[in-house]
Amino acid sequence: MICSSSLPDLYLVNLLKDDAKRFGCEVTIMGVDDDYATTLKDILGDAVMVSAQRNNCDYIYLRSDLQALHGKNLKAKRNHVNKFLSEYPNYIYKPLSPSLFNECLMLERKWRDSSEHENPAYADTVAAEQQVMENVFNNWDHLDAQGGCIFVDDTMVAFSYGAPVSNDTFDVCVEKADRDVDGAFNIINQQLVMHLPEQYVYINREEDMGLTGLRKAKLSYHPHLLLPYNIVSFPV
């Protein structure tokens, strides 16, 4: 995401234009927030075309909201967590480590099998996510990734992981759970943020890709902010 904290000057814009000119194409910048897009318009005028991409907006939450689940808006989530705790009082949370990767992949496969009938158009995205997950696990020691897992009776029922994107913001990249275990998604959502270092004030749970179910789920946690995502283009 390109945002106003890294606003361009005219020299940088001209470098981009010169580079695009060599390839005979226009400049296209993806992941631009509203302030950045406005600044580009101020520099280049009406030649700048801005296309807002609602499906790619990042959902930003307060860590304190996801952890405490206080208030009327999050009552349903709180109830799911409480039901899980009452049914599985002896559950265990474990930090994600290489010794647990195979179990994560097995659970992901179970989740994927249970999801295939819901949205066939989503199949390619899910397959790509699985490949990315395997790449992350293969390079875990070289990445600043952190995660956690939920176990019930020695069986993994949920896992999640992500990585920091700034000093105060943690990005949740993957969250998977056993659909047959009521509250599994809710408990891993809460427990992961509870176990993160205290420096992370904001949790980025990424975009919804325009998928109805995913959008409904992410909105149900009442995000603190929907981070705008624009595609900006201009001729050379």
N, C-alpha and C positions, 0 to 999 in steps of 0.2 A: 504494500500500500504506500503510495506517494502522497505525502500530506504537507500542510502548510509549514511544518517545522523545517522543511527542506526546500523552501521556495527558490525557484530558479532565477538567475539574473540573465540579462540579455546576451552575455558572452556564451553562457551554456546553451541557450536556445539556438544561437547561431551555429555552435558546434554540432548540435543535433541536426540542424537543417543542412549543413555542409555534408554530414555523413550520409543523410538520406539522399541528397542530390547525387552522390556518387553511385548509388544503387538505383536511381531513377524512380524513387517512390516518395510518398509523403511521410511525415513524422507521425507515428502513432504511439501514444503513451497510455498504458493500461494501469488501472488501480489508482486513479487520481481522486483526491478528495475535493470537496466543493471549493474550498479556499484556494487550493492550488490551481484548479481550473479557472477560477476568476482571475487570478494573477496572470495566467497565460493569456487570457483574453485582453487584459490590460496592456500586456506587452505587444501582442500581435493583432489585436482588433478582431473584426468579424470573420477573419479567415479561420479562426479557431472553431472547430466543431466539437461539441461536447455531447456524449451519449451516456445518460444515466443507466446503470445496470443494477436494478433492484435485486435481482437474483444473486448477485455477488456481494451484497452488503454484508459486512461482518457484524455479528451479534456480540456486543460487549456488555458484560455483566459486572456488577460489584461482587468481589469475592465474598464480602460479608453477607450479601443476600443469598448466594448459593450455599453458604455454609450454615447460616442460622435458619433460613426459610421462614422468617418472621412475616407477619402481616396477612391480611385477608387475601391478597393476590396470590400468595404462595401456599395457601392452606391445603389445596389438593396435593401438592408435592410433599408437604409436611405429613399429610395423612398416609401417603404411600410409603414414606420412610418409616413412619411409626408402625405401620402394618408389617413391613419387612422385619423390623426389630422385634416385634412381638412373635412372629412366626419363626424367626431364625436368631434367637438371642445369642447364640454361640458362634455367630459368623466371625470370620477373621479377615482383616485387611492386611495385605502384604505389599510392600513396595515392589514395583515391577523390576525384575532382574533377568539376565539371560537364562537362568535355570527354569524360568516360567514361560519362555517364548513359545515352546511347542504347545503348551496348554492354551495359550492365547490364540494361536492359529487354529486349534481344534474348535475352540469356542466361536471364533470368527466364522468358521465353516458352518457350524450349526446355525448361527444367526443368519448367514447368507442363505442357507437352504430354506429357512423359515420365511425369508423375505422375497424369494424369487417370484412368488405368485402375485405380489402386491403391485409391482410396477416394472414390467418387463423392459421398459425403456431405460431403466436405471441399471440394468445388468452390466453394461460396459463400464459405468462409473464404479460399481462395486468391485468388479474384477481389477480395475486399475488401482483402487484403494488397497486391495489385497497385495498387489505387487509392491506398492509403495511401503506397506507395512513390513513385508519381508525384507525390503531394502533397508528400512530403518533398523530392524532387528539385526541384520547382518553387519551394520555399521554402528551399533549402539554405543560402543566404547569411544567412538570418534564424534559423537553428537552430544549436545547438551540436553538430552531427553530425560524426562522424568515421568513416572507413571505409577499406577497402583492396581491391585486386583482384589476382588472379593471372593472368599471361599465359604462354602456351606458344606459341612460334612466332608471336608477334604476335596471337594469338587469346585473348580472355578466357575462362578456364575456371572462374573462381570470383570471387565478390565478397561483401562483408559490410560492414555499417555499424551504428552505434548512437550512443548519446549518454550522457554522465554522468548519474547520478541522485543522486550525492552526491560529496563530495570524494575518496572512496576507492573508489567503485563505478561501474563502467561497464556499461551495459545494451546487449547485442547485440540489435538489433531484427530484422535480416534477415541471412540467410546462404543463398546460392544457389550451386550449382556444376553443372558438366556431369557428369551421371551416367556418361557414357562414359569419363571420365578418372579412373582409379582413384587414390584418395587426394586428390582435389581438395577435398572437404569438409574433410578432416583438415588439409590444408596451410593453407587460408584460416583455419580456426579457430585454428591455432597462430600464423600470421603476423600476424593482426590484433592479437592480444594482445601479441605481441612488439613491435609498433610503436606501441602506446599509450604516453602519458606515464607515467612511473614512479609517479606518485601513485596510480594505480588498483591496489589490492590485490585487489579482488574483481570478478568478472565475473558479471553477472546475465544468464542466457540464457533468461529468461522461462519461461512455463508450457508444458505439453504438450497442453492442451485435451482430455485423455483419449484421444488418438490413440495406438494401440498402437505403431506404428512410431516415432513421435516420442518417446514415453516411453522406449522401449527405447534409442534413440539417446542421449537425454540422461542416462539412468542409466548408460550405458556409459562416460561420462566421470567417473563417481563424484563427484557434487557434494559440496561441503563442507557444504552446508546446503540443505534444502528449506524455503523460507520459507512458513509457514502462511498460508492465505487463508481467512477466514471472512466470512460474511454475518451481520450482527447486526441484529436488529429488536426494537423494543419499542413498546408502545402509548403513546398520549398521555393 
